[in-house]
Amino acid sequence: MSPFGGSTSASVWDRLDPRLFLQDGGRLSRVQAAFRAAYHLPRACSIAVGTDEPTHLEELVGALAGQVEERTVQEYRKLLRDRSR
């Protein structure tokens, strides 16, 4: 799974704010929020990332401090299930 759909510069990130999945998402960037939420949409124990830039990896590690808003995640999952039926 790629939490960024292959690119953090894709136009979807101008239209979607993944911080809504976090309790205090305003502290994190959209990229950090997408990375943090990716552990829960669906639930995952690990995510692989690759980068040539240490600052990029540092930003992603910093995202792990974000707390996921479980109620929002559950509602999102329900919407996905309802849509697939």
C-alpha positions in Angstrom: 0.0 0.0 0.0 1.2 3.5 -0.8 -0.2 6.1 1.6 0.5 8.7 -1.0 -0.8 7.0 -4.1 2.7 7.0 -5.5 3.4 10.8 -5.1 3.1 13.4 -2.4 2.8 16.0 -5.1 -0.3 14.5 -6.8 -3.3 16.9 -7.1 -5.4 14.8 -4.7 -3.4 16.3 -1.8 -4.7 19.8 -2.8 -8.3 18.5 -2.5 -8.1 16.1 0.5 -6.9 16.9 4.0 -6.0 13.6 5.8 -5.6 15.5 9.0 -9.3 15.0 9.6 -8.4 11.4 10.6 -6.3 12.7 13.5 -7.2 14.0 16.9 -4.9 17.0 16.7 -4.1 17.0 13.0 -3.3 20.7 12.9 0.1 19.9 14.3 1.1 17.8 11.3 1.5 18.4 7.6 -0.9 16.7 5.1 1.9 14.3 4.2 2.5 13.4 7.8 -1.3 12.9 8.4 -1.6 10.6 5.4 1.3 8.6 6.6 -0.1 8.3 10.1 -3.6 7.5 9.0 -2.3 4.8 6.5 -1.7 2.5 9.5 -5.4 2.5 10.1 -7.0 2.6 6.7 -6.9 -0.5 6.7 -5.2 -1.4 9.9 -1.5 -2.2 9.3 1.4 -3.0 11.6 4.2 -1.6 9.3 4.6 0.5 6.2 7.7 0.5 4.0 9.1 3.8 2.8 12.1 4.8 0.8 13.9 8.0 0.4 17.2 9.5 -0.4 16.5 12.5 1.9 17.0 12.1 5.7 14.7 15.1 6.3 11.9 13.2 4.5 12.3 10.2 6.7 12.5 12.5 9.8 9.2 14.0 8.8 7.5 10.6 8.5 8.9 9.4 11.8 7.5 12.6 13.4 4.1 11.7 12.1 4.0 8.7 14.4 3.3 11.1 17.3 -0.1 11.9 15.8 -3.1 10.2 17.5 -5.7 8.8 15.1 -9.3 9.8 15.6 -10.8 6.2 15.8 -14.4 7.4 15.4 -13.6 9.1 12.1 -11.7 6.1 10.9 -14.6 3.8 11.8 -17.0 6.0 10.0 -14.7 6.0 6.9 -14.5 2.2 6.9 -18.3 2.0 7.2 -18.7 4.3 4.2 -16.3 2.2 2.2 -18.1 -1.0 3.1 -21.5 0.5 2.2 -20.1 1.7 -1.1 -18.8 -1.7 -2.0 -22.1 -3.4 -1.5 
